[in-house]
Amino acid sequence: MSILHKAKDYVEILFKDKLSSVYSYHNFIHTTYTVNKAEEIMKNTPVSSEDQEKVLLALWFHDTGYIVSPQNHEEEGVEILKKFLLNENYPESYIEDVSKLILATKITYQPQNLLEKIVKDADCSHFASYDYNDISDALRKEWELTNVRCFSNDEWNAGNLEMLKNKHQFYTDYAKENWESLKKKNIKKIEKKLEKEEEKKESSETKKEPKEPKEPKEAKSDRSVDTLFRITLNNHTRLSDIADSKANILLSVNAIIISVCLSVLVPKLDAPKNAHLIIPSFVLLLSSVLTIIFAILSTKPNVTKTQFTKQDIADRKVNLLFFGNFQQMLFNDYHDAMKDLIKDRDYIYDSMVKDLYYLGKVLERKYKLLSITYQIFMVGIIISVLSFAYAFLSL
């Protein structure tokens, strides 16, 4: 496996296990996007294969520092990169070159050479993206959730316009020739947004009667509630994924142990000279089998199906968000019930609370079984090693 493939796998696992779900912009999707854009630039720019590797490694690691802190994340990313490359036996001079490229992604940094220009253009390539609005909204949401700052629409659009129009520039010839026009289109879109907001303000000021607020106070508070549910549901899902991956590790390890024992150790136990190894081998196999059983139980789907009547649906006693319930309903009944659910905010929140509660119960069962699995594995390995040691010493 090449170093770039190793870097990709390493960063993907790092983000999956350690990056908070509130980072809707600085995540593995953005990292992959910048790497692809750097490859696009370098296909059309004369760069040696070694320098290409340095650029791509820098971009794989340039936002990994967010797992530690958003402040000085470039420096934190450099530390993560150093540990990775030292483990791969790369020389200090090479690591230093890649580290400088990571530090070049700082928003205020002025690039000094071609490689730094490529890194800067790749990191800011979304300014010339057809999906710029969606990407920009992801960054806005991230800043709100991480308490950086909350922006009004006017403030956000004005800040984006200032960045694209006056503060940012592309550095490589390829980006200037191919991306600058798309960036200008995005600038015009932002300007149109600001013009529409200005027209709305002017029209509202000309009206004599005070205008009712568009959004009631309850709706504003609902945003924080929606954020709470979204983050909590994401955390539940990530915890479930982590538990499943840990169980899969134990399944793989113990399957290997059992296959080795059955193919190498067990066939030799019928010889009288190996009789002292029967009990230790049996203990090892038993612990591995028990570990596999409990690992399977922890990952086994547990779908609860609730019996209910049409009256229960009418009385809103059924959680329509859980497939174990609605899978037994006719489509027309489910469609009508969901229409009622969508119209009632309290009904929606009650259903989401039920969903969270039962997800938590599933996680509690899964982690309890996983804890037992690890204990069986640990105790089984210790007893097996001690029994093998006793069997050899007692000869």
LINNORUR-V871530 format. One record per helix or strand of 2 or more residues. SS is the DSSP state (A for helix, B for strand). FROM is the first residue (numbers start at 1). TO is the last residue. Records with the same first field share a line. If there is no record, write none. Layout:
# LINNORUR-V871530
SS=FROM-TO / FROM-TO
This chain:
# LINNORUR-V871530
A=3-18 / 28-43 / 49-61 / 64-67 / 73-87 / 92-103 / 114-123 / 125-128 / 132-145 / 153-167 / 173-178 / 180-206 / 217-268 / 272-299 / 310-314 / 323-326 / 331-343 / 345-393
